[in-house]
Amino acid sequence: MSNVATIDFHVTSDCSQECPYCWGPQDVAQVDTDTALAIVAKIAASGARRIVFTGGDPMQRGDIGRLIDSAKQQGLEVALSTTGDELSKNFLDRHGDNIDLVSLPLDGSTEGVSSRTKNPGHFDAVMSALGLLAAHPRIDVKVATPVTRFNIEDVPNIVGLLERYAGQAPNRVFYNVFQAFPRSMDPDVAWDELVVSDAEFAALRDTVAASGLKINWLDHDTLDRLYVMVFPDGRLTVPAGARFAFYGDFLTIDDLDEVLRRAEFDVEKHRRHAEGWARN
């Protein structure tokens, strides 16, 4: 049984957004459906209790519903981390019973702020997705904001927006606030124009400390060596600092815990983070 509670499966690098802070896979070929199903099965067999389907945007894969259903059938808690652009009533009606949590990014409390780092119309797409999720009260809702110099002053307004949503929606609602991390597969990101300092992030946390919303604060230290990821081509990575360190084909790994030890994966920090939205 593995020490890892959650494994993120980046099923594709395709995405409708081009976020300047993105540290997901970029221009990485994706495995076929049979291989993806085998990866899901191995995650279930590893002892992990939760799989996060992410990307890119996992909704860009035509077989994502099949992968979700398979994960649930094998006893995993299932999270879907999506941009929200293509989340639909039909998809949730077909697969919602097998989804435990949907995570959506929100970069601003208005279209004007959101469009500084997201494509035009993304704010409305997320608002629409939140409305759809309210019709599926068993699905937990997590909204995530990467804090950058483009939106740091707007985060209290996002908190207010989500407090109003949480007061009306029947779902459990979580809010993850990330300090945008200087890590990317793109070597040309202008991080100085994006990243806020530790002091600025701490001050922001103090500003909204009195919120009744359940907020998880993820600074640079928290984000480092926190995630175990399978990339779209099937490789295992544990991001550390600005690097993506790869440890071979996930399907060929015999001893996952030994790999995590070599990666200096922070097991205790990972477990604490995983408990942030533990289901009863």
C-alpha positions in Angstrom: 0.0 0.0 0.0 1.4 3.4 -1.0 1.9 6.4 1.2 0.3 8.6 -1.4 -3.4 9.5 -0.8 -4.0 11.3 -4.1 -2.6 10.9 -7.6 -3.2 13.5 -10.3 -3.6 12.0 -13.7 -3.0 14.7 -16.4 -4.9 13.0 -19.1 -4.2 15.6 -21.8 -2.2 18.8 -22.3 -5.0 20.2 -24.6 -6.7 23.2 -23.1 -8.9 26.1 -24.2 -6.9 28.5 -22.0 -3.3 29.7 -22.2 -2.7 30.8 -18.6 0.7 32.5 -18.2 1.4 30.7 -14.9 0.4 27.2 -16.0 2.6 24.4 -14.8 0.6 21.6 -16.3 1.9 19.5 -19.2 2.4 21.4 -22.5 2.6 19.7 -25.9 2.8 16.3 -24.4 1.3 13.3 -26.4 -1.4 11.4 -24.6 -1.8 7.7 -24.1 -4.7 5.9 -25.8 -7.9 4.8 -23.9 -6.7 1.3 -23.0 -3.5 2.6 -21.6 -5.3 5.4 -19.7 -7.7 2.8 -18.2 -4.6 0.7 -17.2 -3.2 3.8 -15.4 -6.4 4.3 -13.6 -6.4 0.6 -12.5 -2.8 0.9 -11.3 -3.7 4.0 -9.3 -6.5 2.1 -7.7 -4.2 -0.8 -6.9 -1.5 1.4 -5.4 -3.6 2.1 -2.3 -4.2 5.7 -3.2 -7.8 6.6 -2.3 -8.3 9.5 -4.7 -7.6 10.3 -8.4 -7.7 13.8 -9.8 -8.4 13.9 -13.5 -6.7 17.1 -14.7 -4.8 18.4 -17.7 -4.7 20.6 -19.6 -8.4 20.3 -19.5 -9.6 16.7 -19.1 -12.9 17.6 -20.8 -10.8 17.8 -24.0 -10.6 14.0 -24.0 -13.5 12.3 -25.6 -13.1 9.3 -23.3 -13.0 11.2 -20.0 -16.4 10.0 -19.0 -15.3 6.4 -19.4 -12.1 7.0 -17.3 -14.2 8.6 -14.6 -16.7 5.7 -14.5 -13.8 3.2 -14.4 -12.1 5.0 -11.5 -15.3 5.0 -9.4 -16.0 1.4 -10.2 -12.6 0.5 -8.8 -13.4 2.3 -5.5 -11.5 5.6 -6.0 -12.8 9.0 -4.9 -12.9 10.9 -8.2 -12.1 14.6 -8.7 -12.3 16.4 -12.0 -10.2 19.5 -12.4 -11.4 21.4 -15.4 -11.4 24.9 -16.8 -15.2 24.8 -16.9 -15.5 25.8 -20.5 -16.9 22.5 -21.6 -18.7 21.2 -18.5 -22.3 20.5 -19.5 -25.6 19.4 -18.0 -25.5 16.4 -20.2 -22.1 15.3 -19.0 -23.0 15.8 -15.3 -26.3 13.9 -15.8 -24.4 11.0 -17.3 -21.3 10.9 -15.1 -22.1 13.1 -12.0 -22.9 10.1 -9.8 -19.3 9.0 -10.2 -17.7 12.4 -9.5 -17.0 13.4 -5.9 -15.5 16.8 -6.5 -15.2 19.3 -9.4 -12.5 21.9 -9.3 -12.8 25.1 -11.3 -10.3 28.0 -11.7 -11.4 31.5 -11.1 -8.9 34.3 -11.7 -11.2 37.2 -10.9 -14.5 38.3 -9.4 -15.4 40.0 -12.8 -14.8 39.4 -16.4 -12.5 42.4 -16.4 -10.1 40.9 -13.9 -10.4 37.3 -15.1 -9.5 38.2 -18.6 -6.1 39.5 -17.5 -4.9 35.9 -17.3 -7.8 33.9 -18.9 -9.4 34.0 -22.3 -12.4 36.3 -22.7 -15.6 34.6 -21.5 -14.0 32.3 -19.0 -15.6 34.1 -16.0 -19.1 33.5 -17.4 -18.2 29.9 -18.2 -17.2 29.3 -14.6 -20.3 31.0 -13.3 -22.4 28.7 -15.6 -20.5 25.6 -14.4 -21.2 26.6 -10.7 -24.9 26.9 -11.6 -24.8 23.4 -13.2 -23.1 21.9 -10.1 -25.8 23.2 -7.8 -28.1 20.7 -9.4 -25.8 17.9 -8.2 -25.5 18.5 -4.5 -23.5 15.3 -3.8 -20.6 16.7 -5.8 -18.2 18.9 -3.8 -17.2 22.1 -5.4 -13.6 23.5 -5.2 -12.7 26.8 -6.7 -9.1 27.6 -7.1 -7.4 31.0 -7.6 -3.7 31.3 -8.6 -2.8 34.6 -7.0 -0.7 36.8 -9.3 0.1 40.5 -9.6 -2.9 40.7 -11.9 -5.5 39.7 -9.3 -4.1 39.9 -5.8 -6.2 43.0 -4.9 -9.4 41.2 -6.2 -9.1 38.1 -4.1 -11.3 39.5 -1.3 -14.0 40.1 -3.9 -13.7 36.5 -5.1 -14.1 35.4 -1.5 -17.3 37.5 -1.3 -18.6 36.0 -4.5 -18.0 32.5 -3.3 -19.5 33.1 0.1 -22.7 34.1 -1.6 -22.6 31.0 -3.8 -21.9 28.7 -0.8 -24.8 30.3 1.0 -27.2 29.3 -1.7 -25.8 26.1 -3.2 -26.4 22.7 -1.6 -22.9 21.5 -2.3 -19.9 21.5 0.0 -17.8 24.4 -1.2 -14.0 24.8 -0.8 -11.7 27.6 -1.9 -8.0 27.0 -2.7 -5.9 30.1 -2.9 -2.5 29.4 -4.6 0.6 31.6 -4.6 1.4 31.3 -8.3 4.4 29.1 -8.5 7.4 29.9 -10.8 7.3 26.5 -12.5 6.5 25.8 -16.1 7.3 23.7 -19.1 7.5 27.0 -21.0 11.0 28.4 -20.4 10.0 32.0 -21.4 7.5 32.9 -18.7 8.0 36.4 -17.3 7.7 35.3 -13.7 8.7 38.8 -12.3 5.5 40.2 -13.8 3.4 37.4 -12.2 4.6 36.1 -8.9 3.7 37.8 -5.6 6.1 37.7 -2.7 5.7 35.6 0.4 5.0 38.7 2.4 2.3 39.8 0.0 0.7 36.4 0.1 0.8 36.3 3.9 -0.8 39.8 4.0 -3.5 38.7 1.7 -4.3 35.7 4.0 -4.6 38.1 6.9 -7.0 40.3 5.0 -9.5 37.5 4.5 -8.8 35.5 7.6 -12.3 36.2 9.0 -14.1 34.6 6.1 -16.6 31.9 6.9 -15.6 30.1 3.7 -13.4 27.0 4.0 -10.1 28.3 2.5 -7.0 26.4 1.9 -3.9 28.6 1.5 -1.1 27.2 -0.6 2.1 29.2 -0.5 5.3 28.2 -2.3 6.5 26.1 0.5 3.2 24.2 0.7 3.2 23.6 -3.1 6.7 22.2 -3.3 6.9 18.3 -3.5 3.2 18.1 -2.8 1.8 16.4 -5.9 2.3 13.0 -7.5 1.4 13.3 -11.1 1.0 11.0 -14.1 1.6 13.0 -17.3 -0.5 12.5 -20.5 2.2 10.2 -21.9 2.2 8.0 -18.8 5.3 9.3 -17.2 5.4 9.8 -13.4 6.6 13.1 -12.0 6.9 14.7 -8.6 7.5 18.5 -9.3 10.2 19.9 -7.0 11.1 23.6 -7.1 11.1 24.8 -10.7 11.8 21.3 -12.1 9.7 18.5 -13.4 11.6 15.4 -12.4 10.4 12.3 -14.2 10.7 8.8 -12.8 9.7 6.6 -15.8 6.6 5.0 -17.1 4.1 4.8 -14.3 2.8 1.4 -15.5 6.3 -0.1 -15.2 7.0 1.1 -11.6 7.0 -1.8 -9.2 7.7 0.1 -5.9 5.9 3.5 -5.9 7.0 4.3 -2.3 10.7 3.8 -3.2 10.3 6.2 -6.1 8.7 8.7 -3.8 11.5 8.4 -1.4 14.0 9.1 -4.2 11.9 12.1 -5.2 12.0 13.4 -1.6 8.2 13.6 -1.8 6.8 15.2 1.3 4.4 12.5 2.5 3.2 14.3 5.6 2.5 17.5 3.9 0.7 15.6 1.1 -1.5 13.8 3.6 -2.5 17.0 5.4 -3.4 18.6 2.1 -5.4 15.5 1.1 -7.5 15.7 4.2 -8.6 19.2 3.3 -11.6 17.9 1.5 -11.9 14.4 3.0 -15.4 13.0 2.6 -17.2 11.7 5.7 
